[in-house]
Amino acid sequence: MALRKQIGIDLGTANVLVYVKGKGIVLQEPSVVAVDKNNGKLLAVGEEAKIMLGRTPRNIVAIRPLKDGVIAEFDITEQMLRYFIGKVIGRSGLFRPKVVVGIPSGATEVERRAVYQAVIAAGGSAPIVVEEPMAAAIGAGIDVMKPTGNLVVDIGGGTTDIAVISLGGIVTSHSIKIAGDRIDEAIVRHMHSKHHMLIGMRTAEDLKRKIGSAHPGVEVLEAEVRGRDLDTGLPKTVVVDSEEIRITYAKYIEAIMTAILAVMEKTPPELVSDICDAGIYITGGGAKMRGLEQLINEKLPDVPVHITENAEECVALGTGLILDNPGLAARPASRFEHILKDHYDTETSSEDFIE
């Protein structure tokens, strides 16, 4: 009889990472699926499908079934998960694999249920659903069970999740739908309006990774951008610098900083003191942006900033550690919860953080 497999899944808007117990992270692929519009047949998943973005014939569509950190296309997400689960564990024998899956801290009950049902429909067992900043903190090596406060900022593709963690629970948190995707879209719009040039999201993402920055004080870099001239329809190449690109999405970086400060303001004084000692931990793909540490140090000069090693893998690593110790994700909210009750009476949206 085959032993029951155990896997952790970081179901991200940009990428899916899968952790297999005993092996570590065995899969990291884009959250992209190519489908034949005529019959609904799945043609490609992951890296193979991402290559097709913007290059498919009329009958094939390459789509990202998750948006802003949550499921937008349930059936396609299910097929994508089924493919990835099958790819990493093969035939699971008589038992469905045990699954831990990460979700944004601001996900609604409906969105949580959608992830829960998608995992089951894809062949997994009823999953342990854990909030991504908690999983990221565990994956970053933070001892979340201690009675001290830790501030984690997880900057992904669809959402930025900010949480203060203590005693195995999230004391206060906020999730905004401002992250890597919004930055890519801003770059696309800028190239369209200033350079009369059409580029795809993949080109914008590459540009962000190569020369993107969060602070005007970092070294200015240049890069060539290739796209289509909107006036002639012919190929066009322009050279842009990092400062020009930074300005296009500066309001989104500022929105992330505003959200961090808002969470700090809602945090009990005892934990603020802890955070000043321990610092802020930055995880997710956005942690790699040049100048981010410098920007946070400028806004919060008394708080150390830690750009975590393997930042993109922290949530997946955290789900893997939870497989060994489910109690890490099952503890009640912190003893400070009663202090924060009044702060949850008014909900805020991502747009509230953009001036």
N, C-alpha and C positions, 0 to 999 in steps of 0.2 A: 504493500500500500504506500502510495506517495505521501510524503510529509506535506503538511499544509504550508504553502509559501506565504511569506510576509513581505509586504511592500509599502513604501511610503511614496506619496505623489505630491509634487508641487505643481498644481494645475494653474499655470500662469497664463496671462493674456498673450505674452510674447513667446514663452517657451514652456514646455512640459519637462520636468525632471522626475525620474523614477529611481527610488532607492530600493534595493533588494537586500533583505537581512542576510548578513554573512558575506556580502559582495560589495556593498557600498553603492554609490551612484553609478548605474549602468546605462542610463539613457538620458540624453539632454538634446531635445529636438524642438524646432519651432512649432507653435500651436497653429499649424496651417494644414488644411485639407483641400485636396483637389477632387471635384465631383463632376461627373457627366450630367449636365442639365437634362438631357433627354430621358435618362432612365434612373437617375439618382445613384448610380454606381460609384463607389469609392475608387478613385484612380491612383491617388498618392497621398501620403501622410508625412508630416514632418519636414525634414530638410529637402526631400525630393519635391514636395508640394510647394515649398517656399520659393524654390528656383523658378516655379511656374508663374509666380505672381507677376501680373502685367504682361505675360508672354503667351497666354492660352488662346486657343481658337474659340470661336463663338459658342461651341457646345460644351466647353469645359470652363468651370469657374473655380478659381483658387480662393478660398475664404478662410478667415480666422473666426472660429465658432465661439470664441470668448471675447467679450468686450468689457472694458472697465473692470476687469478682474472677476467677472461672473459669466455664467453661461448665457449666450444670446441665441444659439442654435442647438437645442437639446439633442435632437437625433444625430446631428453630425458630431457633437461632442461625445456622445455615447460611442459612435463608430470609431472616433479617434482614440478614445480611451481603450476600447476593446483591442484595437490594433497594437497600441503601446504595451498594454498588459500582456498580450499574447507574445509580443516580441521579446520581452524580458524574462518571462517565466515559462513560455511554451505551454504545453498541456499541464493543467494544474491538478490532474488526478480527480479523486472523488470529492475533494473539498475546494470551495472557493477560497482564493487567497485572502488573508487578513490584510486590511487596508487602513492606512492613516492618510488623510488628505488635508492639505492646507487651503484655507479660504481667507479673503480679506476680512479684517476686523469689523468693517462696516456693512457686511453682507446682511440682507434682510432674511427673515425666516423663510420666505419663498425661495430666495436665492440659495440659502443653505440646503433646503429640501431638494432643489434641483441638482446640486452637486451630489448629495446623498443618493438620490435615485439614479443619477447617471453612472455612478460607480457600480451600483448593484446591477443595472442593466448591461454594463460592460463586462460583467462576469466576476466582479469582486464581491466580498461579503459586505454586510452592513458596516460602513466605514466609521472610524473615529474621526470626527471633523474637528480640526484645530485651527484657531486663528493664526494667520501667517506671522504676525509679529512675535507671538509666543513661540512658534516653531523656529523662527529665525533666531530668537534669543538662545534657544536650546542648541541650535546648530552652530551658533557662534561661540559656544563654550561657556555661556553665562550660567551660573548656578541660580536658576529661577526660584528655587525653594527657600532661599535665604530671606530673612525679614528685612531686606534692604531694597531700595528702589533702583531699577535699571531702566533707562530710556532707550528704546529701540526704534529706529526709523528704517523701514523697509521700502525702498523705492523700486518698484517693478515696472512692468510695461503699461498696465492699465490703472493701477492705483498706487498711492503712497500711504502706507499704514504706519501710524505712530502710536506707540503704547508705552505706558509705564507699568512695569511688572514687579511684583513683590509677593512673597509667600506663595508662589505657584499660581498666582492669578493675575489678571489684568486689572489694575486699579483704575486707570483712565486711559482712553484711547480715542483716536479719530482716524478715519479713512477718507481720503479725498481722491476723486477720479482725475487726478493730475499726476502724470508720470511720463515714462518714456514715449508713449504713443502721442501724447499731446505735443511734446517737443518735436517729434518727427513731423507731425501735421503742420506745425508752425514753420518749420524749415521749407516744406513743400510750398506753403502759401507765400513765403518770402521770395523764393526763387521765381514763382509765378508773377508776383507783382513788381518786383524790382528788376529782374533780369529777363522778364517776358519769356520764361523758359519752364517747360513742364518736366518734372522729375517724379519718380515713383517713391513710395514709402521706403522701399529697401535702400535706394540711393540716399535718401534723407537720413536713415538710420546709420548707414556707413559713414556719412559726413559727420554726424554727431559723435560717433565713436572715435573718429580720427582726430578731429580738431575741436569738438565741443568743449565748452568751459562754463563754469558757474560763477566765476569771479573775474572782473576786468583786469585784475592785477597779474594774472598768469601770463606766461609767454604766448605771444601771438603767433599762430601757425597758419599756413596757407594750404589749400587743397584745390585740385581741379574738380569741377562738377560737369558731368556730361548729361545732356537731356535733349529735348526737342524744342526748337525755336517756335514760339507761338505765332510769330508773324509769317514765317516761310514754311513751317512744317518740316524743316531740315534739321539734321543733327547740329547741336551747338555745344561748345565747351567754354566755360568761364572759370575764372580763378576767384575764390572768395577767401577771406581770412576769418579766423576764429572769433574776433570781436564783432564783426558784422553778423555772424551766425548767432552769437550769444545774445545779442540785442533782440533777435527775433523771438526768443522764448524766455526772456528775462522775467516776464510777468509770472510765468509758471514756476520758475525757481523761487521767486519771491513768495508765491502762494504756498509752496512747500515750507519755506521758512516761517511764514505766518502761522501755518498749522502747527509746526513744532512749538512755537512760542505759546500758542493757544492751549496746547496740552500741558505745557509747563505751568501755565497760569492756573489750571484746574487741579494741579497735583498738590497733595497735602505738604505742608512745609517740611515735615520730617523726611519725606522722600526726596524733596528738592535738594535738601542737604546731601543726601546720599548720591544723587545724580551729579552734583558738583564735584564730589570726590571720585566717583566711578567713571563719569563721562557718558557721552552719547555714542551708541553703537549704530553704525550705518551699514545696512545690508541691501541686497538686491542689485540688479544690473546698473541702476543709477548711481550706486556708490562709486563707480569708476570714473565719473565725470571729473575732469581736471578742475581744481579750484574749489571744490565743494567743501572740503575741510577748512580751507581758508575763509570761505564765506561764513560758515557756522561759527568759527572762532571769532570773527568780527562781530557777529550778532550776539554771541554768548561767550564773552571773553573769559569767564570764570569756569567754563565747563570744558574738560578735555574731549576731543573727538577721536573716535576709533573707526577707521575704515577697515572692516573685518576682512580677514583673509578668505579667499574663495567666496566673496560676497554673494555671487549669484547662486551659490549652492547651499546657503545657510538654511533656507526653508526645507529643502529636501533632506539635508542632513538631520535637521530637527525632527522631521517625521520619522526618520529611521531610528533615532534615539527613543522616540515615544513608543515605537514597536516593542522595545525592550522594557520600557517603564511607562505603561499607560497612565499611571498616576500623575505624570508630569502634565498631562492635558486634562485631567479630571478634577483638579482641585477647585474648590469654590472661589468666588471673588475675594479679594483681599479684605482684611479687617478694616480698611479705610473706606469701604464702600459707602457706609452711611454718611460720611463727610461729603461725598460727591453727589448725593442724590439730586440736589438742586441743579447741578450742572447738566443733567440729562433732560430737563424739562423743555429745553429749546433745541431743536435740531438745526444743523447748519449744512449747507450744501457746498460742493467744491467751488462754486462760483462766488461764495461769500469770501473766499480767500484771495480772489483776484480783483485788484483795483482797476 
